[in-house]
Amino acid sequence: MLAEIDRDAAVLGASFEQERTALLFSGEHDGGGAIISISAGAGGTEATDWAEMLLRMYLRWAERHRFRTEIVDQTEGEQTGLKSVTVAVDGRRAYGWLRAERGVHRLVRISPYDAQKRRQTTFALVEVLPDVEDDVEVELNWDEIRVDTFRSQGAGGQHVNKTDSAVRLTHLPTGIVAQSQNERSQTQNRETATRVLKARLLERALEEKEAELRQLKGEHVEAGWGNQIRSYVLHPYQMVKDHRTAHETSGTAAVLDGDLDAFMQAELEREATGAPVAGVGEPA
C-alpha cells in the first residue's frame, strides 16, 4: 500500500514539474541557445572590470549546466577588463533561462582601483538574444547592410592577426551592429557576425510585437533599457538583491561564481504568473 502511494506521489510530482517547466519555458525560442552581450557602463576602469566579472559569472553558470560557450567578440578596456563582450551559449533552454538576466546590473564595492579606498558604484548592461537557427527565417537584405572589415585586436606575438579578418555588419535601416573578430578567417567572422545580426533583428521584431500586444491590452509600455534589475553589494555588507522579484542572498561569492538559478527561476515565475515588479527599495 505504501509503495503504491509513493508511486502515485512520484507520478503526480513528475506531472507537476512538467507543467511548471512548460509554463516557465513557453516562449518560441526558450528551448534553444542564447547570445549574451555585456557592455560596461560609465565608470572607466571600475566599469570594465565589472563587465569582465559578469562575463566570468555567466561562463561559470554555463559550465555548471554543461553548456558550451564561445566568445564571439570582445573589446578590452583601456587598463583592465572589457568594454564589451558577446558570448554564444549552446544548451537546452539556455535562452529560456538567460532571458531573465536582461537589464542593468549594479555593483557596489570598495574599488581596488581607487587609491583612497572609496566605495564605488558602477553599472553594466546585459542583453540576451535567442541564437537563431539556420531554419529560422530572418530575412536579410544585403543592400541594406554595410560590411566593414578591420584588423582584429590581439595580444601580439606569433598569433597576432596581420590581415583585416574582423567583420562588422551594420543594418542601415535600424542602426543595429554586429561584429566578430575571434575567428581565424574573414569568412568565418562574417558567418558569425551574420548569426549575431539575425539574432538582434529577431529580438527587435519580438520586442515590437510584445509592445503592440501591451498597447492593445492598455498597459503602460516602458522602454526597459536602463532599468536596474539587480544590485550586487560587496561593501559595507554582502548582498545580492533582485529588484523585480525581491529575491536576495548574502552569498555574493557563490552568485558571482555562477550560482544564479534561484534568481533566474524567481524572475521566470514572476513573468509567467504576471506578477508585478516587487518595487522594493535598493540596497544602500
N, C-alpha and C positions, 0 to 999 in steps of 0.2 A: 504493500500500500504506500509506504513512504517513498519507495523507488518511483512509483507512478506519479506521485505528487511532485517529486524533484524533476522528473522528466517533463511534466506539463509546465512547471515553472520555467524550466530551461527553454522550452519552445516559446512560451509567452515572452520571455526576456529577449530571445533572438528576434522575434517578430517586432517587438517594440523598438529594438535597436535598428532594424531595417527601416522602419517607418521614420524614425528620428533622422537617420542618415539621408533618406530620400528627401526629407524636409530641408535639412541644412544644405544639401548639395543639389538643389533643384534647378540651378541655372544651366543654360545651354552648354556652357564651356567649363562648368565646375569640375568635370571628371578628368580634364586634361592638364597639360603642363602650363607653366606661367613664365612671364618675363618680368623681372623686378628691376626698376630703375631707382637709384638712390642719388639725391642731389644735395650737396651741402648748402645750408642757408648762409645768412650773413654771419660774420664772426671770424673770418680769416682762418688761422691755424686750428683754433678750437673747433670750428665747424667742419673742416676737412677731416680732422681726427674723429669726430663723431660719425661722419659718413662711413669711415672705414670700420668703426666699431659696429655699426649697424650691418655692414656687409658681413663681417665675421659672425654676427648673431644669426643672420639668415642662412649662411653657409652651414653653421653648426646645427641649426634646426633641420635643414635638408639632410644632413648627414645622419641625424637621429632617425629620420624616416627612410633612410636608404634611397634618397632621391639623387639623381645625377644632376650636377650643376656645371655650368660653363660660363665663364666670364666673357661676354661678347664684346664689351668696350669699356674702357676706363680712362679717366683723365686725372692725373695725380695733382695733389696740392702743391703749392709753391715750396713749402717747408716739409710738410708731412701729410699723411692721409690722402683722401681722394676728394676732388671737386665733384665728380660724378662717376657712377659705375652702373653697368647694365649686366644682369645675370639671367641666363635661361635656366629654369628648374624643370626637370623632366621627371614626372612621377604621377601616380594615380591620385587624382583630386588635388594636385599641387595648387592649381589656380583656385579651386574651391576653398582651400584653407587660407591661402595667402591674400586673397582679396580683402580679408578682414584687416589687413595691415596698411591699406591705402590711407595716406594722410600725412600730417606733420607730426614728427616725433621730437620731443623736447628733452634736453639733457641739462641737469643742474649738478654742478660739482665744483670742487676746488681744482682749477685748471693747472695741469702740470707744466703749462707753457707760460704761466704768469709768475714772474719773479717775486711778486708781492703776495702770492698765495691767496688771491681773492676768489670768491665764489663767482662762477661764470654760468650764464645760461645761453644755450645755443640750440639751433634747430636744424632738422634735415627733412626733406620731403621724400616719401616713399610712394612710388607709383607701381601698380601691379596690373599687368595686361595678360590676357589669355594668349598662349603660344599657338598661333594659327597653324593648323594642319594643312597639308597640301590640298586636301579635298574640300576645305572650306573656301567658298568663293568670296574673295575680296578683290574687286576689280581695280587694277592699276592702269591708269592711262599714262604711259611713259612720256607723252607730250607735255604732261603737267608736272613732271618730276625732273628736277635739276640734279645731275650727277656730278659730284666733285671728288677728285682723288687727291690724296696728300700723303706725306711720309708718316708712317706710324711712329709713335713715341716709343723709345726703348731705353734700356739702361746702358746701352753701349756694348763694347766688346765685339766678339766674333758674331754674335747673334743680332747685332743692330740691323734694322731694316733700311737698306740703301735704295730702295725703289719706292715709288708712290703707290703702295699697295693698299693703303687705307681708303675706305669709300664712305662718302657722306651723301645721303639721299634727302632732298628737300621736296616735300609735296607742296607745290606753289599755291594751290587754292586755299589750303588750310595753314600753311607755315609749319606743318609737322616735320620734324627732322629725325632721321635715324642714321646711325653710323656704326661701322665696325672696323677695327684695326688689329684685332688679335689673331686673325687667321694668317696663314702663310702666303696666300696669293690674293691678288686683286679680285679674281673670280670668286674665291671663297668668301672674301669680305663683302662683295656685292650681294651674294646669295644670303648671307647672314643679315646684312642691312635691310634687304628686301623683306625678310621674315619679320624683322622688328617693325618696319614701316607698316606692313599689313596688320600687325597686332595693334599698333597705335591707331590706325584708321578704323579697325573693327571696334576698339574700345570707344572711340569717339562716336561711332554710329550707335553703340549700345547706350551711351550716356544721353545722346539726343533722344533716343526712343524712350528711355526712362523719364526724362524731363517732360516729354509730351504727355506721358501717362499721368504724371503727377499733376500737371496743369489741368488735364481732363477731370481729375478727381478733386480739383480745387485746393490742392495742397501747396504750401509755400515752397518754392524751389530755391535752394541755396547753391551757390557756385561750388562750394566744397573745398576748393584749393585754399590753403592757408588755415584751415580748421585744425586745431591741435587735437589729436586723438589720444595721445598718451604722454605721460611725463615719467622720466627716469631720474629720480633724485638720489644722488650719492653723497650729498652733504647738505645740511648738518645731520641728516638721518638717512636711512636706507629705505627707499620705497619706489616701487613701480606701480603707477595707477593709470587705468584706462578711464578717460573722461566720458566715454559713451556708455559704458556698462557699469562703472564704479568698481569693477574687479581690480583688486590690488594685492600686492605681496611685498614683504620686506626682503625676499630672496633675490636681490638685484643681481648678484653674481650668477645665479642659475639662469635668470632670464637672459642676461647678456651672453650666456653660453648656449643659448638656443632653446631654453625651456619656455616655449611660447604657446603650447597647445591650449592651456586654460584660458589665456587671453583671446585667442582666436575663436575658441568654442563659445565663449561668452558673447562675443560680438555677432557671430553667425546665428546664435539663438535669438539675440535681440532683433536682428534683421528678419529672421524667419517668423517671429511672432508679432512683428510690427510694433514692438515696444518703443517708447520714445527714448531719446538720448537722456542719460541719467541726469545731466545738468548739475552735477556736484562740483564743489569748489576744487580748484587745483591745489596740489601740494605747494607749499611755500618754497 
